[in-house]
Amino acid sequence: MGPATLPPMSETNAAPPSRADWKTTSLGSQPIPVHCGRLAYDIDLGEWECAWCDDRIHVRDIPDWPRPARTAAAVRS
């Protein structure tokens, strides 16, 4: 089996599979559907997203989910 290759740039944000096909992962006490099983936090938007397709998962109003904040050092750099 050869090395994995990334899809062309135009395909990286293609429509995700139907949610019935998605896996479930969790953060805090709430399960969340992400088809890749991974999350990334967009610190500028204050939202979690699927790390594969950038599907936004709005968690700003869920108290037990972490909401990282920029540190003063990160803002200066």
PyMOL commands that place a pseudoatom at each C-alpha (Angstrom):
pseudoatom trace, name=CA, resn=MET, resi=1, chain=A, elem=C, hetatm=0, pos=[0.000, 0.000, 0.000]
pseudoatom trace, name=CA, resn=GLY, resi=2, chain=A, elem=C, hetatm=0, pos=[1.441, 3.380, -1.012]
pseudoatom trace, name=CA, resn=PRO, resi=3, chain=A, elem=C, hetatm=0, pos=[1.533, 6.581, 1.018]
pseudoatom trace, name=CA, resn=ALA, resi=4, chain=A, elem=C, hetatm=0, pos=[-1.723, 8.405, 1.647]
pseudoatom trace, name=CA, resn=THR, resi=5, chain=A, elem=C, hetatm=0, pos=[-2.432, 11.327, -0.629]
pseudoatom trace, name=CA, resn=LEU, resi=6, chain=A, elem=C, hetatm=0, pos=[-4.482, 14.399, 0.096]
pseudoatom trace, name=CA, resn=PRO, resi=7, chain=A, elem=C, hetatm=0, pos=[-7.430, 15.211, -2.163]
pseudoatom trace, name=CA, resn=PRO, resi=8, chain=A, elem=C, hetatm=0, pos=[-7.120, 18.202, -4.504]
pseudoatom trace, name=CA, resn=MET, resi=9, chain=A, elem=C, hetatm=0, pos=[-7.746, 21.500, -2.726]
pseudoatom trace, name=CA, resn=SER, resi=10, chain=A, elem=C, hetatm=0, pos=[-11.172, 21.876, -4.366]
pseudoatom trace, name=CA, resn=GLU, resi=11, chain=A, elem=C, hetatm=0, pos=[-12.349, 18.648, -2.705]
pseudoatom trace, name=CA, resn=THR, resi=12, chain=A, elem=C, hetatm=0, pos=[-11.220, 19.341, 0.868]
pseudoatom trace, name=CA, resn=ASN, resi=13, chain=A, elem=C, hetatm=0, pos=[-14.411, 21.207, 1.776]
pseudoatom trace, name=CA, resn=ALA, resi=14, chain=A, elem=C, hetatm=0, pos=[-16.761, 19.060, -0.275]
pseudoatom trace, name=CA, resn=ALA, resi=15, chain=A, elem=C, hetatm=0, pos=[-20.162, 18.250, 1.182]
pseudoatom trace, name=CA, resn=PRO, resi=16, chain=A, elem=C, hetatm=0, pos=[-19.762, 15.843, 4.099]
pseudoatom trace, name=CA, resn=PRO, resi=17, chain=A, elem=C, hetatm=0, pos=[-21.512, 12.477, 4.077]
pseudoatom trace, name=CA, resn=SER, resi=18, chain=A, elem=C, hetatm=0, pos=[-25.056, 12.311, 5.420]
pseudoatom trace, name=CA, resn=ARG, resi=19, chain=A, elem=C, hetatm=0, pos=[-25.220, 12.595, 9.183]
pseudoatom trace, name=CA, resn=ALA, resi=20, chain=A, elem=C, hetatm=0, pos=[-26.526, 9.041, 9.441]
pseudoatom trace, name=CA, resn=ASP, resi=21, chain=A, elem=C, hetatm=0, pos=[-23.050, 7.945, 8.324]
pseudoatom trace, name=CA, resn=TRP, resi=22, chain=A, elem=C, hetatm=0, pos=[-21.207, 10.113, 10.817]
pseudoatom trace, name=CA, resn=LYS, resi=23, chain=A, elem=C, hetatm=0, pos=[-19.399, 8.793, 13.873]
pseudoatom trace, name=CA, resn=THR, resi=24, chain=A, elem=C, hetatm=0, pos=[-20.094, 10.177, 17.301]
pseudoatom trace, name=CA, resn=THR, resi=25, chain=A, elem=C, hetatm=0, pos=[-17.477, 11.669, 19.547]
pseudoatom trace, name=CA, resn=SER, resi=26, chain=A, elem=C, hetatm=0, pos=[-17.978, 13.668, 22.690]
pseudoatom trace, name=CA, resn=LEU, resi=27, chain=A, elem=C, hetatm=0, pos=[-16.654, 16.722, 24.416]
pseudoatom trace, name=CA, resn=GLY, resi=28, chain=A, elem=C, hetatm=0, pos=[-17.835, 17.329, 27.925]
pseudoatom trace, name=CA, resn=SER, resi=29, chain=A, elem=C, hetatm=0, pos=[-21.057, 15.429, 28.505]
pseudoatom trace, name=CA, resn=GLN, resi=30, chain=A, elem=C, hetatm=0, pos=[-22.629, 15.911, 25.083]
pseudoatom trace, name=CA, resn=PRO, resi=31, chain=A, elem=C, hetatm=0, pos=[-22.127, 13.554, 22.115]
pseudoatom trace, name=CA, resn=ILE, resi=32, chain=A, elem=C, hetatm=0, pos=[-21.456, 15.310, 18.845]
pseudoatom trace, name=CA, resn=PRO, resi=33, chain=A, elem=C, hetatm=0, pos=[-21.668, 14.031, 15.272]
pseudoatom trace, name=CA, resn=VAL, resi=34, chain=A, elem=C, hetatm=0, pos=[-18.473, 14.435, 13.245]
pseudoatom trace, name=CA, resn=HIS, resi=35, chain=A, elem=C, hetatm=0, pos=[-17.813, 12.145, 10.346]
pseudoatom trace, name=CA, resn=CYS, resi=36, chain=A, elem=C, hetatm=0, pos=[-14.050, 12.151, 10.895]
pseudoatom trace, name=CA, resn=GLY, resi=37, chain=A, elem=C, hetatm=0, pos=[-14.270, 11.734, 14.673]
pseudoatom trace, name=CA, resn=ARG, resi=38, chain=A, elem=C, hetatm=0, pos=[-12.015, 14.726, 15.306]
pseudoatom trace, name=CA, resn=LEU, resi=39, chain=A, elem=C, hetatm=0, pos=[-12.690, 18.289, 16.384]
pseudoatom trace, name=CA, resn=ALA, resi=40, chain=A, elem=C, hetatm=0, pos=[-10.790, 21.518, 15.958]
pseudoatom trace, name=CA, resn=TYR, resi=41, chain=A, elem=C, hetatm=0, pos=[-11.484, 24.760, 17.811]
pseudoatom trace, name=CA, resn=ASP, resi=42, chain=A, elem=C, hetatm=0, pos=[-11.648, 27.962, 15.774]
pseudoatom trace, name=CA, resn=ILE, resi=43, chain=A, elem=C, hetatm=0, pos=[-10.470, 30.453, 18.367]
pseudoatom trace, name=CA, resn=ASP, resi=44, chain=A, elem=C, hetatm=0, pos=[-11.398, 33.453, 16.212]
pseudoatom trace, name=CA, resn=LEU, resi=45, chain=A, elem=C, hetatm=0, pos=[-15.029, 32.354, 15.893]
pseudoatom trace, name=CA, resn=GLY, resi=46, chain=A, elem=C, hetatm=0, pos=[-15.299, 30.704, 19.302]
pseudoatom trace, name=CA, resn=GLU, resi=47, chain=A, elem=C, hetatm=0, pos=[-16.715, 27.551, 17.733]
pseudoatom trace, name=CA, resn=TRP, resi=48, chain=A, elem=C, hetatm=0, pos=[-15.831, 23.892, 17.460]
pseudoatom trace, name=CA, resn=GLU, resi=49, chain=A, elem=C, hetatm=0, pos=[-15.735, 22.366, 14.005]
pseudoatom trace, name=CA, resn=CYS, resi=50, chain=A, elem=C, hetatm=0, pos=[-15.154, 19.060, 12.299]
pseudoatom trace, name=CA, resn=ALA, resi=51, chain=A, elem=C, hetatm=0, pos=[-11.411, 18.936, 11.662]
pseudoatom trace, name=CA, resn=TRP, resi=52, chain=A, elem=C, hetatm=0, pos=[-11.971, 17.366, 8.237]
pseudoatom trace, name=CA, resn=CYS, resi=53, chain=A, elem=C, hetatm=0, pos=[-14.646, 19.497, 6.612]
pseudoatom trace, name=CA, resn=ASP, resi=54, chain=A, elem=C, hetatm=0, pos=[-14.968, 22.614, 8.833]
pseudoatom trace, name=CA, resn=ASP, resi=55, chain=A, elem=C, hetatm=0, pos=[-18.596, 21.793, 9.690]
pseudoatom trace, name=CA, resn=ARG, resi=56, chain=A, elem=C, hetatm=0, pos=[-19.336, 24.257, 12.504]
pseudoatom trace, name=CA, resn=ILE, resi=57, chain=A, elem=C, hetatm=0, pos=[-20.579, 22.960, 15.812]
pseudoatom trace, name=CA, resn=HIS, resi=58, chain=A, elem=C, hetatm=0, pos=[-21.908, 25.865, 17.837]
pseudoatom trace, name=CA, resn=VAL, resi=59, chain=A, elem=C, hetatm=0, pos=[-21.114, 25.342, 21.495]
pseudoatom trace, name=CA, resn=ARG, resi=60, chain=A, elem=C, hetatm=0, pos=[-20.884, 28.862, 22.846]
pseudoatom trace, name=CA, resn=ASP, resi=61, chain=A, elem=C, hetatm=0, pos=[-23.974, 28.374, 25.007]
pseudoatom trace, name=CA, resn=ILE, resi=62, chain=A, elem=C, hetatm=0, pos=[-23.155, 24.900, 26.362]
pseudoatom trace, name=CA, resn=PRO, resi=63, chain=A, elem=C, hetatm=0, pos=[-21.584, 25.494, 29.785]
pseudoatom trace, name=CA, resn=ASP, resi=64, chain=A, elem=C, hetatm=0, pos=[-19.608, 22.246, 30.205]
pseudoatom trace, name=CA, resn=TRP, resi=65, chain=A, elem=C, hetatm=0, pos=[-17.749, 22.555, 26.868]
pseudoatom trace, name=CA, resn=PRO, resi=66, chain=A, elem=C, hetatm=0, pos=[-14.359, 24.249, 27.034]
pseudoatom trace, name=CA, resn=ARG, resi=67, chain=A, elem=C, hetatm=0, pos=[-13.995, 27.523, 25.191]
pseudoatom trace, name=CA, resn=PRO, resi=68, chain=A, elem=C, hetatm=0, pos=[-10.285, 28.278, 24.873]
pseudoatom trace, name=CA, resn=ALA, resi=69, chain=A, elem=C, hetatm=0, pos=[-9.287, 31.926, 24.829]
pseudoatom trace, name=CA, resn=ARG, resi=70, chain=A, elem=C, hetatm=0, pos=[-6.285, 33.670, 23.395]
pseudoatom trace, name=CA, resn=THR, resi=71, chain=A, elem=C, hetatm=0, pos=[-3.577, 34.489, 25.883]
pseudoatom trace, name=CA, resn=ALA, resi=72, chain=A, elem=C, hetatm=0, pos=[-1.978, 37.928, 25.891]
pseudoatom trace, name=CA, resn=ALA, resi=73, chain=A, elem=C, hetatm=0, pos=[1.231, 36.367, 24.520]
pseudoatom trace, name=CA, resn=ALA, resi=74, chain=A, elem=C, hetatm=0, pos=[-0.630, 34.773, 21.601]
pseudoatom trace, name=CA, resn=VAL, resi=75, chain=A, elem=C, hetatm=0, pos=[-2.343, 38.048, 20.729]
pseudoatom trace, name=CA, resn=ARG, resi=76, chain=A, elem=C, hetatm=0, pos=[1.003, 39.888, 20.516]
pseudoatom trace, name=CA, resn=SER, resi=77, chain=A, elem=C, hetatm=0, pos=[2.656, 37.336, 18.218]
for i in range(1, 77): cmd.bond("trace and resi %d" % i, "trace and resi %d" % (i + 1))
show_as sticks, trace
zoom trace
